[in-house]
Amino acid sequence: MKLESGQPYPLGATWDGRGVNFAVFSAHAAKVELCIFDGDGRETRLALPSRIDEVWHGYLPDAGPGLAYGYRVHGPYEPGNGHRFNPNKLLLDPYARRLSGAIRWNEALLGYTPGDEDADLTFDDRDSAPFMVKGVVAKDEFDWGDDRAPRVPWRDTVIYEAHVKGLTKLLGAVPEAQRGTYAALGHDAVIGHLRKLGVTAIELLPVHAFLQDRTLTEKGLSNYWGYNTLSFFTPEPRYGTADELRAAIRALHRSGIEVILDVVYNHTCEGSELGPTLSWRGFDHASYYRLPDEDRRRMVNDTGTGNTVNMSHPRVVQMVMDSLRYFVQSFHVDGFRFDLGSTLGREAAGFDPGCGFFDALRQDPVLAPVKLISEPWDIGPGGYQLGNHPPGFSEWNDRYRDTLRRYWRGDAGQRPDLAERLSGSSDFFGLRRPSASINYIASHDGAPLADLTMYEGKHNEANGEDNRDGVSDNLARNWGEEGRSDDPKVEAMRARMRRSLLATLFWSRGTPMLLAGDELGRSQKGNNNAYCQDNEISWVDWSRADSDLIAWTSRMIAVRRAFASLREDKFRHGDEVAPGYRDLDWLDERNQVLSEEDWENAEGRALVMRRTAKRSDRGIEIIALLMNSAEEAIGFVLPELAWHVVFDSAAPERDAAPVGGTACSVEPHACVMVSAVREVS
């Protein structure tokens, strides 16, 4: 085999029908070798013959899809200067689109010889190839047929956050061989459930190929969530093939459901300076990672994972942009949720909404139509950036989550913040749109909805960290005892709380997100950090599904769909619609507009959010949510109109019943939605 010069673009291994072009970036390497592996694992090394603009490249005639390959990169091993080149370590192409084999943990994967605290200054000459995964030249061919992106407007979007494996591993309606895979996502049973609920988008926890952490595997645990990326261009092979993921997306699209991927570009699986040399570290450690100016032997750890990807470097930005475009173009993905989005927006001086990456993302014609969601925080300096991302982004709103939890468990002094969250969080998103706020009660990271009503403490003993991990305060209430209860009164109150939380979620202005299984009453047995639990703790147990809660969730989404004012994607500020009625009113149980003194009353637990909109027949439609987080029932006074109950979280069977006057009683920790129509001249 002999390499020709080839081209520096595109990066990666590209088959053109006659051969394969190989191109990789390294600004500081002295030599790059392409390593070809035959079917028996024998290795042939070929030096890439050309280097243009810090891209090393070569062309291998007569090669094609299925060829297994890797790289060895020569250069200085100078940790103090940020360089950790070691040609004894086989490297995975950062642009690999298919993988062969899997990483087997061995100390040969380290670029240094383990020892004392200065061990990483040593140079290890053991060959890592026997323990390394290889890249495979891929050919993307898939019949998309008449596939079209659903393109659901933000105002109509309802997100369902799910784990590929956890959603279907225990779903009996799916053939056993498919459970927990990409193929199961496209099964009629899954799509039928999503359609029954009324969700419009499924947001998948990471599907980029990820590494099983050594520390977890040694404990008999696993990296279940997948926030430890090994390849930004390869779907995780444990869930099936790339084409099976494409087929699932095509099936979801046919039912009008968008697919959003949770992506992790803020760090890689190589960990701290004491981690393995698998890919980026060996290609150009000083370019791919942020290193402290005062000690380039170490790594900036704004992510809490040991390393931070250097999004100030143009080639690193290019890699992320190429990955995003690849999943839009080759997998027809409809959006992305960026893990630790503050890291991606951080320049040398700190977080910058006008950073290079955000600018590149917002102007890209391929990415322009897709949904962009950020997790707007990290643990770095100035890392909490809720509301500070540029136009085009929506953001996970943890302030919404925490306020709803506090209010409904009965905390004092919550009415002012609750009003702000229910009306779209204009204090954070006032210069954008209400749908920029991703409203949620629970997500994968924390306790699920059922556990918020069953466990006040965390029970993470199974994680092997003596229950030290995970947040210490769930903002939960167990109603008298931890875990499941045999007391029907306790269980009834827990069910009411779940209904109240869900009702408020879908009533709120903004984009609602539902955690998979919350509509079934799924419990994690009190574990609020199940990142390493690839078992029944994390999987959705369909056999214990609460059919009443499923029906309630579906009903709440249907109510949101039925009332246009619930989906209105603009902020309202109390403008008059008709005499005595404004587009947004905040009232107390007496039907009085809250005064400044009322808002400051920490013991006030009753709140009415009333919305009024003009109808096409010159009338007005009035809807109101009567909320009571007190320990006793409260009688609410309504204006003299023909009110009807839309729902009552204390009495789910109460549907479309007339109120019958101007008094409406709301049970403790419950909410009632009422509606009326009034003629206006």
Secondary structure as UniProt FT lines:
FT   STRAND          12..15
FT   STRAND          19..25
FT   STRAND          31..37
FT   TURN            39..40
FT   STRAND          43..47
FT   STRAND          50..52
FT   TURN            53..54
FT   STRAND          55..61
FT   TURN            65..66
FT   STRAND          68..74
FT   STRAND          77..78
FT   HELIX           79..81
FT   STRAND          83..84
FT   TURN            87..88
FT   TURN            94..95
FT   STRAND          99..100
FT   HELIX           107..109
FT   TURN            117..118
FT   HELIX           119..121
FT   HELIX           129..131
FT   STRAND          134..136
FT   TURN            145..146
FT   HELIX           154..156
FT   STRAND          159..162
FT   HELIX           164..168
FT   TURN            169..170
FT   TURN            172..173
FT   HELIX           176..178
FT   TURN            179..180
FT   HELIX           182..185
FT   HELIX           188..197
FT   STRAND          201..204
FT   HELIX           214..218
FT   TURN            219..220
FT   HELIX           237..239
FT   HELIX           242..254
FT   TURN            255..256
FT   STRAND          258..263
FT   TURN            269..270
FT   TURN            273..274
FT   HELIX           280..288
FT   TURN            293..294
FT   TURN            296..297
FT   TURN            302..303
FT   TURN            311..312
FT   HELIX           314..331
FT   STRAND          335..338
FT   TURN            339..340
FT   HELIX           341..344
FT   STRAND          346..347
FT   TURN            348..349
FT   STRAND          350..351
FT   TURN            353..354
FT   HELIX           356..363
FT   TURN            365..369
FT   STRAND          371..374
FT   TURN            381..382
FT   TURN            386..387
FT   TURN            391..392
FT   STRAND          393..396
FT   HELIX           398..409
FT   HELIX           415..422
FT   TURN            423..424
FT   HELIX           426..429
FT   TURN            430..431
FT   HELIX           434..436
FT   STRAND          437..440
FT   HELIX           449..452
FT   TURN            453..454
FT   HELIX           461..463
FT   TURN            466..467
FT   TURN            479..480
FT   HELIX           488..507
FT   STRAND          511..515
FT   TURN            516..517
FT   HELIX           518..520
FT   TURN            525..526
FT   HELIX           530..532
FT   TURN            536..538
FT   HELIX           542..544
FT   HELIX           547..562
FT   HELIX           564..566
FT   STRAND          576..578
FT   TURN            579..580
FT   STRAND          581..582
FT   STRAND          584..587
FT   TURN            589..590
FT   HELIX           596..600
FT   TURN            602..603
FT   STRAND          606..614
FT   TURN            616..617
FT   STRAND          619..628
FT   STRAND          634..637
FT   STRAND          644..648
FT   TURN            649..650
FT   TURN            652..653
FT   STRAND          663..666
FT   TURN            668..669
FT   STRAND          670..679
//
